[in-house]
Amino acid sequence: MSIEIGSIAPNLILSNWVQGTPTNIDQLKGNVIVIEVFQVNCPGCFLYGLPQAVSLYEKFKDKNVKVIGVATAFEDYDKNTLENLKLLVAEGKVIGETLKALKQYGKLVQGDKLYYNIPFPIAQDEIIKMPVSITEQMIKEFIKIYFPDYLSLTDKEKEDLHNRVQQYLQNKDYSARTFELYRLRGTPSSIVIDKQGLLRYSFFGSEGYLEGAVSELLRNG
């Protein structure tokens, strides 16, 4: 299953809440919802994505806007862990490449701590172990989700893509449920859901459109 822009946004698939009151999409209808998806070992998330989400939260917290942080993992599974997420929330400590980058840019306090607080609820994406055997159905489903132009390819291109996807899935250790459900391309990513519970935007990276998108949905419903 995956979701398209304009479709009803399904509930997030989460394993642990580490900050704030547990909630989900179906409990927040009537609000514009922003899901900020990040990885603990992701410098761009802490330099751009999360500061943007924090700024948005502070600006719109009294205007029917709800912000939720979701920590995911599609790489560096030894660093993007629940334990390191808890360390971030409890003590503000960052690790790995995030620590190196923030130190380089002079963005740390007390040696290894984040220079800002994250005020909104934060949860861990559900990360599951991939099966040992990759089935043909799994390959087809992956292609359907991530390569919508598959049917327009030549037979040779289809065969090459099939082989690449099969190799990718065979080498993949884990699957991040919410990250893949919403067809995200990487982190930081921002998912924006309107007051009716429809997925309206999915931004990747520091594109700078988030505040404008939220303002539009507040005006137009």
WOGI-V739131 format. One record per residue. PHI is phi in whole degrees, 0 to 359 (* if undefined). Layout:
PHI  PHI
//
This chain:
*  215  236  255  302  95  273  296  283  285  299  293  256  235  254  212  261  248  205  84  279  304  206  198  304  292  268  243  300  99  242  281  247  242  254  264  259  217  241  297  262  214  305  298  297  270  272  231  297  293  302  296  292  296  299  297  302  295  286  245  297  257  230  58  237  244  244  230  263  235  273  243  202  237  196  46  295  283  251  276  248  298  298  288  294  298  297  299  290  284  235  76  276  246  224  57  294  297  300  299  292  293  294  300  269  67  253  254  236  53  91  220  248  297  275  218  263  259  271  262  300  226  226  262  302  281  252  241  289  288  293  294  259  265  269  297  296  296  295  296  294  297  297  299  286  259  228  296  267  306  293  273  282  287  301  294  295  297  296  297  296  304  293  293  295  300  295  299  293  293  269  273  274  224  235  262  296  291  305  279  301  267  54  284  264  168  230  284  228  237  260  239  239  277  294  272  87  262  289  251  216  219  258  242  82  266  282  82  260  296  298  296  295  295  300  298  291  292  288  259  81
//
